[in-house]
Structure formats: structure tokens, C-alpha cells
């Protein structure tokens, strides 16, 4: 029988096995902060090695403890631990299928793509192989006023040292605190809680570098500041210090998949900025898109037409300001300035600066092939951006109001959004159209996510939560859509542009997205901006499950390997165990088919050569 801790889906019963609630003191502390900045949750599954015989230093040396440990062989033991440790993302991706980082070693396979080579490569000085950099500052001994307090669980060293097998860690923000907990732990206190002088608003964990020896976490704040944190080693670094590059509040942060250094941050001023965690902040002023005086450092130049200055149109183009150290402007090409002082060529942050909208960017996600970014903003538009070429591919308008959340299907075929119109919308960037809408919520949609374990290329399971406190599951397949009343109008939507995109854009360089350089398309261009079709033209999807929860406003849903995670605005986290231990359906030789840049990341001019 269903209650507030269980629900029955078509595949079986889900029940709460783990729940984290803020205590009274935390509720008081966050009573003001959460009214503006809701809690967000990041998860990581780490596979700890089995215990070794004899004395094992473990994490004591890293955390500053373990005074009784012998100093000899400490480095050897730590290296051995790193070799045995395996990190898993929420999609349960084995380490052996983990794609290599986007580094200078990949340049030989992407020589046709200067954008890929320049923006997403990270060449090391002198061609020498660099060891992974770590944050500079010790958070325990810091004198920074930005970090006001740090609390660590008693015996954390021994706790981490005793772990073995798969362990799920959760990170979430609450008021001015950033909290690290272990899922399923009976401990009442978190592993650590760091309190800042500003409000954390978003964060992300680097899956490609995560292991029991280290974690790379980026935290964004309402002041624009960024913290690069390694909680295992209690070390941190600061970027965009005091908003030196952008003082606008951070709205979302994402590591570039498979990159150990690059990440993107969206801001409330309508921009996305590319950072490198190993670079220092540089002196940078973004260009004004409507100034009419933009130079070679921008990829958009407003030019007079019949005496009238052409203004930047945010639904038609992306305005990119490239700093002097941007690879395109400093990489020894025609754009590199002759006679520049050597110090001016030192690479600093930002790597690049994108202006998307005149209103705030709400969130963004990478496509599975890492080439594209789907970004949503308060102007109600979904923008598909070619991240390698730094160009806008398509812009889709919402039916009503702002878009609030976005997800990309595991196979890259569909983009899912939720919005203030109480609807979920399924887009096909490959066909450049809206495929279906999902009706079931009665308030703003807060979060959407695909369940990779129940997506097989024919049927797609995804979930959503909204401010109506409904948890809804949806099953989508093109053959089971409820057709709208005006079916003829719907078929007209599969129009010339869609046919052209299917006919001329099918290649490995853009499997599901329109290419930006096809000569055929230049003869028959399709508009970048796509207005929202009428509701009676679009097919709709009905829910397969609606669960009304009695809690604070729901803001997060995530599908983990063995459970489903939901969280509220005030930081209440629940883990719902799955009815069956399913494995992802995207399998190849008993391995999850992870993103492989050599196979999937395309060049602008054609497929990657073998």
C-alpha cells in the first residue's frame, strides 16, 4: 500500500531507504538564504579498494593525521591506492570505459577542427606530461575571510580509510554552507560542512578525475566567485575572486565531460564563461555586443547597413568575446599579434566569454558527444550551441514563460525542458522541431532527468518534479504518442527544413544536430529561431506515474545506479531504492558505452579519420 515513503510504478515498488533532513539549527540558519537560493545536489559513486594486508597509510597522510604511520613507502602506498581506486558517475560508468581527457594528445585526431583543438585542448608547457594539479590552499589553516568556518566529522581519516566497495557521496548547498555527506550512513553529522561569507548557488563534481584519493568540485556563488575544492584533501583554490571577471550570480556550473581542467559557468547576466581551474584570473572586460566597435576578439561584428548600425540579436547569434590569450587570438595564427610581450600571451581566465541572452541563463547541459551545449534562459528560449565552434545553432521559444530545467537524452536524440508553462517539452534538435509536450504538472517544473537504465533508443523513461510537489514518471516513444486534433498541421511541421536536415546533415560530425557548414544548407538556409508551435499542433505524452509528496517545494530529481534521488528547496534529501537492480541498456561487451572523444566528438569539416 502506498504512503509518503513508497510508490508503485509499472516496474515495481520504490521506497525510501535513506533520508537527510536539516536539523533545527540549520533550518534557522538557512531561513533567509533558501528563499532565494534553493539547495542543489551533486552525487558521485566512488569505488574504494579492498583492504590490504599490513600497515596501510590510507588517507591519514592526505588529511594531516596519522602521526603514527611510518613515513617510508607512503607515496608508494598512495600511488597503489590510486591505481586500485575506481570512480563511478551516477550512470554507473566503469573506469575501464572512461574516455580519455580532452588534451593535447587528441589533437592528432582533430586536426581538421581548430575550434576543438584550441578551445578544448590544454597543451602542457614544453610538451611535457603534467601531473594533475591540486588546489593550492589548505582550507583548515586558511586566513581567508571568504571561508568563515569548517566542521569535519570526528575520525574522518579512519572513516575514509575503512571504506571499501562502492560508496555514494552527496554534496549540497544550504544557505551559506556547503555540505558533504555519505548516502546510507547512520552518522548524524555530515563528513564536512564549510560555511562561506557568500551563498553557494551551484556546484559540480569532475567525474573524470574522481577517485578515493581526490575529488575536484567547483562551487559557484551569488557573488560570482568560484571555489575549486578537494574535500578529501581539505584544499581549495579561488577563481573569479571578488567577481573580477564577472560579478553576476552563478546559476549553473558544469565540468567539460572528460576534461580534467575545463568547466563552464552560467551567470544571471545572460552569459556563459569558460574557465580553466589551473589558470589565474586575468584582467578582462567583455565586449558590448551593441557598441558597434567590436574588433577581432569577437566573433560577432555589428556593421552599418544603409547607415544604420545592426544590433546584436540574441535569438540569431551568440556573442563571443575572446580574451587576448584565447587560443584563436594567441595561437600563432593570422590573428596573433606580432610583437606582443611574452607576458601578455600567458594563458589566464577566462578561456572564453559567451553572451547568450539579455536575460539570465538558468541552466545548461552538454550533449553526450560533448560538442554541443543546450542552454535555457529567462527569456523562454532553449539555445543549442556548437561549443567547439562557439556558434549558435538553433534557438527554440517556449510556449509560455521562462524555461526552468533541461536534460539531454543519453543517446543525444532529444532535449527535454521544463518551464513556467507547467509543461515538459521534448525537442528533436536533429529534426529541428518540437516532438511532444508532457502534461501532468500544475505548477512550475523544477527539475527533469532521464533514467539511463530505462532508455533503450526506442523508449525513454524520464522523471520530473515541480512546485506542485508531484514526482512524475514519463515513458516516451514515438510510436505511442497521443496525436493532436489537427493532425494535418502536425505533419506540416515535419517540413522542408526537417527533410533537408535529415538529407544533408547526416554524418558522423553531427549525428543528431544540424551542421553549421554544409554547402547544401547554404543554398537552402533554415532560420535559427523557431517560435513555439500551437499546443493543438503537437503530440502529448501522458504520465505513467504521479506521486504527490508531502514536503517542502521539490527542486531536484536524479536517477542514480541503485536509487532515485529527490531533494527539496530547504535541503531535505530522499533516496528511493529501485525495485530491481537494472543495468544500463546501452551496453557493449559488458561495458557501458561511454563517451569516447575519438569516436563521437566531430570536427567542423567532417568525420574524424581512423
C-alpha positions as CSV (number, residue, x, y, z in Angstrom):
1,X,0.0,0.0,0.0
2,X,1.3,3.4,-1.0
3,X,2.3,6.0,1.6
4,X,4.6,9.0,1.7
5,X,7.6,6.8,1.7
6,X,6.6,4.3,-1.1
7,X,5.0,4.4,-4.5
8,X,4.2,1.8,-7.1
9,X,5.5,2.3,-10.7
10,X,4.8,-0.1,-13.6
11,X,8.2,-1.8,-13.0
12,X,7.7,-2.2,-9.2
13,X,7.8,-0.6,-5.8
14,X,10.1,2.3,-4.9
15,X,10.6,3.0,-1.3
16,X,12.7,5.5,0.8
17,X,15.8,3.9,2.2
18,X,17.7,7.0,3.2
19,X,16.6,10.4,4.2
20,X,18.6,13.5,5.2
21,X,16.8,16.4,7.0
22,X,18.4,19.7,8.1
23,X,18.4,20.0,11.9
24,X,16.8,22.9,13.7
25,X,19.9,25.0,13.9
26,X,20.4,24.6,10.1
27,X,16.8,25.5,9.5
28,X,17.2,28.7,11.4
29,X,20.5,29.5,9.6
30,X,19.0,28.9,6.2
31,X,15.7,30.6,6.8
32,X,16.8,33.6,4.7
33,X,19.1,32.0,2.2
34,X,16.8,29.3,0.8
35,X,14.2,31.9,0.0
36,X,16.4,32.9,-2.9
37,X,19.0,30.1,-3.5
38,X,17.4,26.6,-3.2
39,X,19.5,23.6,-2.3
40,X,21.1,21.7,-5.2
41,X,22.6,18.2,-5.0
42,X,25.6,16.6,-6.7
43,X,26.3,12.9,-6.4
44,X,29.4,10.7,-7.0
45,X,29.9,6.9,-6.6
46,X,33.5,6.1,-5.6
47,X,34.8,2.5,-5.6
48,X,37.2,2.1,-2.7
49,X,39.9,-0.7,-3.0
50,X,39.7,-3.7,-0.7
51,X,41.9,-3.6,2.4
52,X,45.5,-4.5,2.1
53,X,47.5,-6.6,4.5
54,X,50.0,-4.8,6.7
55,X,50.1,-1.2,7.6
56,X,48.2,0.9,5.0
57,X,48.6,4.7,5.3
58,X,45.3,5.3,3.5
59,X,44.1,8.9,3.8
60,X,45.7,9.8,7.0
61,X,48.7,11.4,5.4
62,X,46.5,13.3,3.0
63,X,44.3,14.7,5.7
64,X,47.1,15.7,8.0
65,X,46.6,12.9,10.6
66,X,48.1,9.5,11.1
67,X,51.2,10.6,13.0
68,X,52.0,7.1,14.0
69,X,52.2,6.0,10.4
70,X,55.7,5.1,9.1
71,X,56.9,7.7,6.6
72,X,58.6,5.2,4.3
73,X,56.5,3.9,1.4
74,X,53.8,6.5,2.0
75,X,54.0,7.7,-1.6
76,X,54.1,4.2,-2.9
77,X,51.1,3.2,-0.9
78,X,49.1,6.2,-2.0
79,X,50.0,5.6,-5.7
80,X,48.9,2.0,-5.3
81,X,45.6,3.2,-3.8
82,X,45.0,5.4,-6.8
83,X,45.6,2.6,-9.1
84,X,43.1,0.4,-7.3
85,X,40.5,3.1,-6.7
86,X,37.7,3.4,-9.2
87,X,35.2,6.3,-9.6
88,X,31.7,5.9,-10.9
89,X,29.3,8.6,-12.0
90,X,25.6,8.4,-11.4
91,X,25.3,6.5,-14.6
92,X,27.5,3.7,-13.1
93,X,30.2,4.0,-15.8
94,X,33.1,1.6,-15.2
95,X,36.6,3.1,-15.1
96,X,37.8,1.0,-17.9
97,X,35.3,2.6,-20.2
98,X,36.1,6.1,-19.1
99,X,37.0,8.3,-22.0
100,X,40.4,10.0,-22.1
101,X,40.7,13.7,-21.2
102,X,40.3,16.3,-23.9
103,X,44.0,17.1,-24.0
104,X,46.7,18.0,-26.5
105,X,47.2,14.3,-27.2
106,X,43.9,14.3,-29.0
107,X,44.9,17.0,-31.4
108,X,46.2,14.5,-34.0
109,X,42.6,13.1,-34.3
110,X,41.0,16.5,-34.6
111,X,43.4,18.4,-36.8
112,X,40.5,19.5,-39.1
113,X,38.9,21.3,-36.2
114,X,40.8,24.3,-35.0
115,X,37.9,25.2,-32.6
116,X,38.2,21.8,-30.9
117,X,42.0,21.9,-30.8
118,X,42.1,25.4,-29.4
119,X,39.2,25.7,-27.0
120,X,39.0,22.2,-25.5
121,X,42.7,21.3,-25.6
122,X,45.1,22.0,-22.7
123,X,48.6,21.8,-24.0
124,X,51.3,21.5,-21.4
125,X,54.3,23.7,-21.3
126,X,57.3,22.4,-23.3
127,X,55.3,19.3,-24.4
128,X,56.0,17.6,-21.1
129,X,53.3,15.5,-19.5
130,X,51.9,17.3,-16.5
131,X,50.7,15.7,-13.3
132,X,47.2,16.6,-12.2
133,X,47.3,19.9,-10.4
134,X,45.7,20.2,-7.0
135,X,44.3,23.3,-5.2
136,X,46.9,25.5,-3.6
137,X,45.5,26.4,-0.2
138,X,44.8,24.4,2.9
139,X,41.2,25.0,4.0
140,X,41.9,24.2,7.6
141,X,44.6,26.8,8.1
142,X,43.3,29.5,5.7
143,X,43.1,33.1,6.8
144,X,40.6,33.9,4.0
145,X,37.5,35.9,5.2
146,X,35.6,34.2,2.4
147,X,35.6,30.9,4.3
148,X,34.2,31.6,7.7
149,X,34.0,28.1,9.3
150,X,34.8,24.4,8.6
151,X,33.4,21.5,10.5
152,X,34.7,18.0,10.0
153,X,33.3,14.7,11.3
154,X,35.3,13.2,14.1
155,X,37.6,10.4,12.9
156,X,37.1,11.3,9.2
157,X,40.6,9.9,8.5
158,X,39.7,6.5,9.9
159,X,36.2,6.6,8.3
160,X,37.6,7.1,4.8
161,X,40.4,4.6,5.4
162,X,37.9,1.9,6.4
163,X,35.7,2.3,3.2
164,X,35.7,-0.4,0.6
165,X,33.5,-1.1,-2.4
166,X,31.0,1.4,-3.8
167,X,30.3,4.4,-1.7
168,X,27.9,7.2,-2.7
169,X,28.8,10.7,-1.6
170,X,26.4,13.6,-1.8
171,X,27.2,17.3,-1.9
172,X,24.6,20.0,-1.4
173,X,24.3,23.7,-0.6
174,X,22.2,25.1,2.2
175,X,22.1,28.9,3.0
176,X,25.8,29.8,3.2
177,X,27.0,26.3,3.8
178,X,28.3,23.5,1.6
179,X,27.7,20.0,3.0
180,X,29.4,16.7,2.2
181,X,27.5,13.5,3.4
182,X,27.6,9.8,2.7
183,X,24.4,8.2,1.4
184,X,23.2,5.4,3.6
185,X,25.4,6.4,6.5
186,X,24.0,6.2,10.0
187,X,26.1,9.1,11.2
188,X,24.1,12.1,12.4
189,X,26.7,14.6,11.4
190,X,28.0,15.2,7.8
191,X,31.5,14.4,6.7
192,X,32.2,18.1,6.4
193,X,30.4,21.4,6.4
194,X,32.1,24.5,5.1
195,X,30.5,27.9,5.7
196,X,31.2,30.9,3.5
197,X,30.6,34.6,3.7
198,X,28.5,34.3,0.4
199,X,25.7,32.0,-0.7
200,X,26.7,28.9,-2.7
201,X,24.3,28.6,-5.6
202,X,25.5,25.7,-7.8
203,X,28.3,23.1,-7.9
204,X,29.6,20.2,-9.9
205,X,31.9,17.2,-9.4
206,X,34.5,16.2,-12.0
207,X,33.7,12.6,-12.9
208,X,36.9,12.1,-15.0
209,X,39.3,12.8,-12.1
210,X,37.3,11.4,-9.2
211,X,38.9,8.6,-7.2
212,X,39.3,7.7,-3.5
213,X,42.4,9.9,-3.4
214,X,40.9,13.1,-4.7
215,X,37.7,14.9,-5.8
216,X,37.6,18.1,-7.9
217,X,34.5,20.1,-7.0
218,X,33.6,23.6,-8.4
219,X,31.3,25.7,-6.4
220,X,29.6,28.9,-7.7
221,X,28.4,31.7,-5.5
222,X,25.9,34.6,-5.7
223,X,28.8,37.0,-5.8
224,X,30.2,35.4,-9.0
225,X,33.1,33.9,-7.0
226,X,34.2,30.3,-7.7
227,X,35.8,27.8,-5.4
228,X,37.8,24.8,-6.6
229,X,37.5,22.3,-3.7
230,X,39.1,19.0,-3.0
231,X,37.2,17.8,0.1
232,X,39.2,14.7,0.6
233,X,42.5,16.6,0.9
234,X,40.9,19.7,2.5
235,X,42.4,22.0,-0.1
236,X,40.9,24.7,-2.2
237,X,41.6,27.4,-4.8
238,X,39.7,30.6,-5.8
239,X,38.7,31.8,-9.3
240,X,36.9,34.9,-10.4
241,X,38.0,36.3,-7.0
242,X,35.6,39.0,-5.8
243,X,33.9,38.9,-9.2
244,X,37.0,40.2,-11.0
245,X,35.8,38.5,-14.3
246,X,32.0,38.6,-13.6
247,X,30.3,39.8,-10.5
248,X,26.9,38.3,-11.7
249,X,25.5,35.4,-9.6
250,X,26.4,32.0,-10.8
251,X,23.4,30.0,-11.9
252,X,25.0,26.7,-13.0
253,X,28.4,25.1,-13.4
254,X,29.4,22.1,-15.4
255,X,32.8,20.4,-15.9
256,X,33.5,19.8,-19.6
257,X,33.0,16.0,-19.8
258,X,36.2,14.1,-19.9
259,X,38.3,17.2,-19.3
260,X,40.4,17.4,-16.1
261,X,40.7,21.2,-16.2
262,X,37.9,23.0,-18.1
263,X,34.5,23.9,-16.8
264,X,31.7,26.3,-17.8
265,X,29.7,28.7,-15.6
266,X,26.5,30.4,-16.5
267,X,25.5,33.7,-14.9
268,X,22.4,35.7,-14.2
269,X,23.5,38.4,-16.6
270,X,22.9,36.1,-19.6
271,X,26.5,34.9,-20.1
272,X,28.4,31.6,-20.0
273,X,32.1,31.8,-19.2
274,X,34.7,29.1,-19.9
275,X,37.3,28.6,-17.2
276,X,40.4,26.5,-16.6
277,X,40.9,25.6,-13.0
278,X,44.7,25.7,-13.3
279,X,44.8,29.3,-14.7
280,X,45.0,32.5,-12.7
281,X,42.4,35.3,-13.2
282,X,43.3,37.8,-15.9
283,X,42.3,41.4,-16.5
284,X,39.3,41.0,-18.7
285,X,36.5,43.3,-19.9
286,X,33.8,41.7,-22.1
287,X,32.8,43.5,-25.3
288,X,29.5,45.3,-25.6
289,X,27.5,43.5,-28.3
290,X,25.7,46.7,-29.4
291,X,28.6,49.1,-29.2
292,X,29.3,48.9,-33.0
293,X,33.0,48.9,-32.3
294,X,33.7,45.3,-31.8
295,X,37.1,44.0,-33.0
296,X,38.8,40.8,-33.9
297,X,38.4,39.5,-30.4
298,X,34.7,39.0,-31.0
299,X,33.1,36.5,-33.4
300,X,30.2,38.9,-34.0
301,X,30.8,42.3,-35.5
302,X,28.0,44.8,-35.8
303,X,28.3,46.6,-39.1
304,X,26.4,49.6,-40.5
305,X,23.7,48.6,-43.1
306,X,22.4,51.6,-45.0
307,X,23.8,53.9,-42.3
308,X,22.1,52.0,-39.5
309,X,24.1,50.0,-37.0
310,X,23.0,46.4,-36.9
311,X,22.2,45.4,-33.3
312,X,23.1,42.0,-31.9
313,X,20.0,39.7,-31.9
314,X,20.2,37.1,-29.1
315,X,17.9,34.7,-30.8
316,X,20.0,34.7,-34.0
317,X,23.6,34.6,-32.9
318,X,26.0,34.0,-30.0
319,X,28.2,37.0,-29.0
320,X,31.7,35.7,-28.1
321,X,34.4,37.9,-26.5
322,X,37.8,36.2,-26.9
323,X,40.4,37.5,-24.5
324,X,43.9,38.2,-25.7
325,X,45.2,34.8,-24.5
326,X,42.3,32.9,-26.3
327,X,43.8,30.1,-28.4
328,X,42.4,31.6,-31.6
329,X,43.9,35.0,-31.0
330,X,47.2,33.9,-29.4
331,X,47.8,30.5,-31.0
332,X,50.2,31.6,-33.7
333,X,47.7,32.1,-36.5
334,X,46.8,35.2,-38.6
335,X,45.0,36.7,-35.6
336,X,48.0,36.5,-33.3
337,X,49.6,39.9,-32.7
338,X,53.1,40.3,-33.8
339,X,55.4,41.8,-31.2
340,X,53.2,41.1,-28.2
341,X,55.1,41.0,-25.0
342,X,55.6,37.4,-23.8
343,X,53.8,38.0,-20.5
344,X,50.7,39.1,-22.4
345,X,50.5,35.7,-24.0
346,X,50.3,33.8,-20.7
347,X,47.0,31.9,-20.6
348,X,44.7,33.2,-17.9
349,X,41.0,33.0,-17.2
350,X,38.6,33.3,-18.8
351,X,39.2,30.9,-21.6
352,X,36.3,32.4,-23.5
353,X,33.2,34.5,-22.8
354,X,29.8,33.9,-24.4
355,X,26.8,36.2,-24.2
356,X,23.6,34.3,-24.9
357,X,20.8,36.5,-23.8
358,X,19.8,39.8,-22.4
359,X,18.2,38.0,-19.5
360,X,19.7,35.4,-17.1
361,X,20.9,31.9,-18.2
362,X,19.1,29.5,-15.9
363,X,20.9,26.2,-16.7
364,X,22.8,24.3,-19.4
365,X,23.9,20.8,-20.2
366,X,26.4,19.1,-22.6
367,X,25.3,16.7,-25.3
368,X,26.6,13.2,-24.9
369,X,29.2,13.7,-27.7
370,X,30.5,16.8,-25.8
371,X,30.3,19.0,-28.9
372,X,27.0,20.9,-28.1
373,X,25.5,22.8,-25.2
374,X,21.8,23.1,-24.6
375,X,21.2,26.3,-22.6
376,X,17.9,27.7,-21.2
377,X,17.3,31.3,-20.1
378,X,14.7,33.5,-18.5
379,X,13.7,34.8,-21.9
380,X,12.0,31.5,-22.5
381,X,14.4,30.2,-25.1
382,X,16.3,26.9,-25.5
383,X,19.6,27.5,-27.3
384,X,21.6,24.8,-28.9
385,X,25.2,26.0,-29.1
386,X,28.2,24.4,-31.0
387,X,30.6,24.7,-28.1
388,X,33.6,23.9,-30.3
389,X,32.9,26.5,-33.0
390,X,31.4,28.9,-30.3
391,X,28.3,29.5,-32.5
392,X,24.6,29.4,-32.1
393,X,23.0,26.5,-34.0
394,X,19.3,26.8,-33.1
395,X,17.0,28.8,-30.8
396,X,13.6,27.4,-29.7
397,X,10.9,29.5,-27.9
398,X,8.9,28.2,-25.0
399,X,5.1,28.1,-25.2
400,X,4.9,30.5,-22.2
401,X,7.2,32.0,-19.7
402,X,10.8,31.1,-18.8
403,X,12.4,27.7,-19.1
404,X,13.5,26.3,-15.7
405,X,15.3,23.0,-16.3
406,X,16.9,21.0,-19.1
407,X,18.3,17.5,-19.8
408,X,19.8,15.7,-22.9
409,X,18.8,12.1,-23.7
410,X,21.6,9.5,-23.2
411,X,21.8,8.9,-27.0
412,X,21.7,12.6,-27.9
413,X,18.5,12.4,-29.9
414,X,16.3,14.5,-27.7
415,X,16.4,17.6,-25.4
416,X,13.9,17.8,-22.6
417,X,12.9,21.0,-20.9
418,X,10.6,22.1,-18.1
419,X,9.2,25.6,-17.7
420,X,6.9,28.1,-16.1
421,X,4.1,26.9,-18.5
422,X,3.8,23.8,-16.3
423,X,4.8,21.6,-19.3
424,X,7.7,19.4,-20.2
425,X,8.7,19.8,-23.8
426,X,10.6,17.2,-25.9
427,X,12.7,18.8,-28.7
428,X,14.5,17.0,-31.6
429,X,17.5,19.1,-32.5
430,X,18.2,16.6,-35.3
431,X,14.8,17.4,-36.9
432,X,14.8,21.0,-35.6
433,X,11.3,20.7,-34.1
434,X,9.2,20.1,-31.0
435,X,8.3,16.4,-30.9
436,X,5.9,16.3,-27.9
437,X,4.7,18.0,-24.8
438,X,4.1,16.4,-21.4
439,X,1.0,17.4,-19.4
440,X,0.7,16.5,-15.8
441,X,2.1,19.2,-13.5
442,X,0.1,22.1,-12.2
443,X,2.9,24.4,-11.3
444,X,6.4,25.5,-12.4
445,X,8.6,22.5,-13.3
446,X,11.7,22.4,-11.1
447,X,13.9,19.5,-12.4
448,X,13.9,16.9,-15.2
449,X,16.2,13.9,-15.7
450,X,16.5,10.8,-17.9
451,X,16.8,7.4,-16.4
452,X,19.6,5.9,-18.5
453,X,18.8,2.4,-17.2
454,X,15.3,2.6,-18.8
455,X,16.3,4.3,-22.1
456,X,17.0,1.9,-25.0
457,X,16.7,4.1,-28.1
458,X,13.1,3.2,-28.6
459,X,11.5,4.0,-25.3
460,X,12.8,6.7,-22.9
461,X,12.0,7.0,-19.2
462,X,12.4,10.3,-17.6
463,X,11.2,11.9,-14.4
464,X,10.2,15.4,-13.2
465,X,9.4,17.3,-10.1
466,X,7.7,20.6,-9.8
467,X,6.5,23.2,-7.2
468,X,3.2,21.3,-7.0
469,X,5.2,18.7,-5.1
470,X,4.4,16.0,-7.7
471,X,7.0,13.4,-8.7
472,X,6.1,12.2,-12.1
473,X,7.5,9.4,-14.3
474,X,7.0,9.5,-18.1
475,X,7.6,6.9,-20.8
476,X,8.2,8.4,-24.3
477,X,8.2,6.5,-27.6
478,X,7.4,8.0,-30.9
479,X,5.0,5.1,-31.7
480,X,2.9,5.7,-28.6
481,X,2.3,9.4,-28.9
482,X,-1.2,10.8,-28.4
483,X,-1.8,12.7,-31.7
484,X,-3.3,16.2,-31.6
485,X,-6.6,17.0,-33.0
486,X,-5.2,18.9,-36.0
487,X,-3.1,16.1,-37.3
488,X,-2.6,17.7,-40.7
489,X,-1.0,20.7,-39.1
490,X,1.3,18.4,-37.2
491,X,2.5,16.7,-40.4
492,X,3.2,20.1,-41.9
493,X,5.6,20.7,-39.1
494,X,7.8,17.9,-40.5
495,X,8.6,20.3,-43.2
496,X,11.2,21.2,-45.8
497,X,13.8,22.2,-43.2
498,X,13.5,18.9,-41.4
499,X,13.7,17.0,-44.6
500,X,16.8,19.0,-45.6
501,X,18.4,18.5,-42.2
502,X,17.9,14.7,-42.5
503,X,19.0,14.5,-46.0
504,X,22.1,16.7,-45.9
505,X,23.2,16.7,-42.2
506,X,23.6,13.0,-41.6
507,X,27.3,12.4,-41.0
508,X,29.5,11.4,-38.0
509,X,30.3,15.0,-37.4
510,X,26.7,15.8,-36.4
511,X,24.8,12.7,-35.8
512,X,21.7,14.3,-34.3
513,X,22.3,18.0,-34.8
514,X,22.4,20.3,-37.9
515,X,25.8,21.1,-39.2
516,X,26.9,24.7,-39.4
517,X,29.0,24.5,-42.6
518,X,27.1,22.2,-45.0
519,X,27.3,23.7,-48.6
520,X,23.9,22.3,-49.3
521,X,22.4,24.2,-46.4
522,X,23.9,27.4,-47.6
523,X,21.7,27.1,-50.7
524,X,18.6,26.5,-48.6
525,X,19.2,28.0,-45.2
526,X,16.8,27.4,-42.4
527,X,16.2,30.0,-39.7
528,X,17.9,29.7,-36.3
529,X,14.9,30.9,-34.4
530,X,11.9,28.6,-34.1
531,X,8.8,30.0,-32.5
532,X,6.7,27.8,-30.3
533,X,4.1,25.8,-32.3
534,X,0.5,25.9,-31.2
535,X,-0.5,23.4,-28.5
536,X,-3.0,21.7,-30.7
537,X,-0.3,21.0,-33.3
538,X,1.9,19.0,-31.0
539,X,1.5,15.5,-29.8
540,X,1.4,15.0,-26.0
541,X,2.6,12.4,-23.5
542,X,0.7,11.2,-20.5
543,X,2.3,10.3,-17.2
544,X,2.9,6.7,-16.2
545,X,3.1,7.6,-12.5
546,X,2.2,10.6,-10.4
547,X,3.3,10.7,-6.8
548,X,2.2,13.5,-4.6
549,X,4.7,14.1,-1.8
550,X,4.2,15.9,1.5
551,X,7.3,18.0,1.8
552,X,8.9,21.4,1.1
553,X,9.0,22.5,-2.5
554,X,10.6,19.8,-4.7
555,X,13.6,21.1,-6.6
556,X,15.8,18.1,-7.6
557,X,15.3,14.7,-9.2
558,X,18.3,12.5,-10.2
559,X,18.5,8.9,-11.3
560,X,21.4,7.1,-9.6
561,X,22.5,3.5,-10.3
562,X,20.6,1.9,-7.5
563,X,18.1,4.6,-6.4
564,X,16.3,7.8,-7.3
565,X,17.2,11.0,-5.5
566,X,14.8,13.8,-4.7
567,X,15.5,17.0,-2.8
568,X,13.6,20.0,-1.6
569,X,14.3,23.6,-1.7
570,X,15.3,23.5,2.0
571,X,17.7,20.6,1.7
572,X,15.7,17.5,2.6
573,X,17.1,14.7,0.5
574,X,15.5,11.3,-0.1
575,X,16.9,8.2,-1.8
576,X,14.2,5.9,-3.2
577,X,15.6,2.4,-3.8
578,X,14.8,0.9,-7.2
579,X,12.6,-2.2,-7.4
580,X,15.2,-4.1,-9.4
581,X,18.9,-3.8,-9.9
582,X,18.9,-2.9,-13.5
583,X,21.9,-2.4,-15.7
584,X,22.1,0.3,-18.4
585,X,20.7,-0.9,-21.7
586,X,23.5,0.9,-23.7
587,X,25.9,-2.0,-23.4
588,X,28.8,-3.1,-25.5
589,X,31.0,-6.1,-24.5
590,X,29.6,-5.9,-21.0
591,X,30.7,-2.3,-20.7
592,X,28.7,0.9,-20.7
593,X,29.2,2.7,-23.9
594,X,30.7,5.8,-22.5
595,X,31.6,9.0,-24.4
596,X,34.7,8.5,-26.5
597,X,36.0,11.7,-27.9
598,X,37.9,9.8,-30.7
599,X,34.6,8.3,-31.9
600,X,32.0,10.9,-31.1
601,X,33.4,14.3,-31.0
602,X,33.3,15.6,-34.5
603,X,35.2,18.2,-36.4
604,X,33.6,21.1,-38.1
605,X,34.6,19.9,-41.6
606,X,34.0,16.2,-41.5
607,X,34.3,13.0,-39.5
608,X,37.4,12.2,-37.5
609,X,39.8,10.0,-39.6
610,X,40.5,6.5,-38.3
